[in-house]
Structures are given as C-alpha cells and as structure tokens.
Amino acid sequence: MKLDAQKLLIEMANACMTITELAEKSNVSRPALTKITTGKGNPKPVTIGKLAKALGVKVEDLIERGE
C-alpha cells in the first residue's frame, strides 16, 4: 500500500488543515508529514490510517490506485 501525496494534499485542502494541524490531530510528527507530503516518505499502513482518520476520509481515498 502506497500513499498518494497529491491525494493527501487535496484532502488537507478540503479539510482546510495545515501540516501542523494534521500532525497534532493525527499524532504523526510534523517532520514525518513533511516527508510524506513531498513524496520522500513511505508511511506504514498504521500511519496512513491515522491520517485518514484525522481527515475524516477512508484509507482508500489516500492511497494510489491499482494496488
């Protein structure tokens, strides 16, 4: 399972949420989120789950298709 950074950024925009706000709400560190949103990080499934929950979306909404 691979997170799609573009989809994450779109969902953050839909939620009007900054990286700092998402870090606080998801309990994922800000540096880790910065890596993830720039495509340099490959988060574990549990991390993707935390981000999805914090944004109020399904995990499927954040991962690349075809997996």
C-alpha beads as a LAMMPS data file, in Angstrom:
LAMMPS data file: protein, C-alpha beads

67 atoms
66 bonds

1 atom types
1 bond types

-500.0 500.0 xlo xhi
-500.0 500.0 ylo yhi
-500.0 500.0 zlo zhi

Masses

1 110.0

Atoms # bond

1 1 1 0.000 0.000 0.000
2 1 1 1.467 3.340 -1.053
3 1 1 0.171 6.726 -0.010
4 1 1 -0.544 9.222 -2.806
5 1 1 0.902 12.546 -1.627
6 1 1 -1.298 14.518 -4.045
7 1 1 -4.448 12.910 -2.661
8 1 1 -3.294 13.687 0.866
9 1 1 -2.736 17.335 -0.028
10 1 1 -6.173 17.514 -1.674
11 1 1 -7.846 16.083 1.426
12 1 1 -5.896 18.503 3.616
13 1 1 -7.164 21.371 1.448
14 1 1 -10.732 20.044 1.641
15 1 1 -10.427 19.986 5.436
16 1 1 -8.732 23.429 5.481
17 1 1 -5.959 21.834 7.535
18 1 1 -2.273 22.720 7.678
19 1 1 0.545 20.223 8.145
20 1 1 0.888 21.367 11.749
21 1 1 -2.828 20.892 12.426
22 1 1 -2.819 17.466 10.796
23 1 1 0.255 16.463 12.803
24 1 1 -1.485 17.387 16.040
25 1 1 -4.771 15.711 15.138
26 1 1 -3.231 12.505 13.743
27 1 1 -0.377 12.162 16.243
28 1 1 2.090 11.898 13.344
29 1 1 5.166 14.115 13.664
30 1 1 5.398 17.257 11.565
31 1 1 8.777 16.230 10.046
32 1 1 7.298 12.863 9.035
33 1 1 4.305 14.607 7.452
34 1 1 6.594 16.953 5.552
35 1 1 8.438 13.949 4.096
36 1 1 5.147 12.257 3.239
37 1 1 3.631 15.310 1.515
38 1 1 6.781 15.866 -0.556
39 1 1 6.811 12.239 -1.667
40 1 1 10.041 11.421 0.179
41 1 1 8.434 9.252 2.860
42 1 1 6.754 5.881 2.618
43 1 1 4.437 5.668 5.635
44 1 1 3.390 2.424 7.277
45 1 1 -0.263 1.362 6.960
46 1 1 -0.970 2.420 10.559
47 1 1 0.280 5.928 9.760
48 1 1 -1.934 6.128 6.679
49 1 1 -4.819 5.031 8.897
50 1 1 -4.076 7.808 11.407
51 1 1 -4.002 10.406 8.640
52 1 1 -7.253 9.162 7.106
53 1 1 -8.987 9.177 10.488
54 1 1 -7.763 12.695 11.278
55 1 1 -9.035 13.927 7.905
56 1 1 -12.330 12.042 8.148
57 1 1 -11.760 10.049 4.953
58 1 1 -11.286 6.385 4.051
59 1 1 -7.780 4.960 3.711
60 1 1 -8.693 4.139 0.115
61 1 1 -9.036 7.881 -0.531
62 1 1 -5.345 8.408 0.249
63 1 1 -3.592 5.504 -1.468
64 1 1 -2.511 5.006 -5.052
65 1 1 -4.867 3.016 -7.235
66 1 1 -4.005 -0.349 -8.696
67 1 1 -2.619 -1.935 -5.554

Bonds

1 1 1 2
2 1 2 3
3 1 3 4
4 1 4 5
5 1 5 6
6 1 6 7
7 1 7 8
8 1 8 9
9 1 9 10
10 1 10 11
11 1 11 12
12 1 12 13
13 1 13 14
14 1 14 15
15 1 15 16
16 1 16 17
17 1 17 18
18 1 18 19
19 1 19 20
20 1 20 21
21 1 21 22
22 1 22 23
23 1 23 24
24 1 24 25
25 1 25 26
26 1 26 27
27 1 27 28
28 1 28 29
29 1 29 30
30 1 30 31
31 1 31 32
32 1 32 33
33 1 33 34
34 1 34 35
35 1 35 36
36 1 36 37
37 1 37 38
38 1 38 39
39 1 39 40
40 1 40 41
41 1 41 42
42 1 42 43
43 1 43 44
44 1 44 45
45 1 45 46
46 1 46 47
47 1 47 48
48 1 48 49
49 1 49 50
50 1 50 51
51 1 51 52
52 1 52 53
53 1 53 54
54 1 54 55
55 1 55 56
56 1 56 57
57 1 57 58
58 1 58 59
59 1 59 60
60 1 60 61
61 1 61 62
62 1 62 63
63 1 63 64
64 1 64 65
65 1 65 66
66 1 66 67
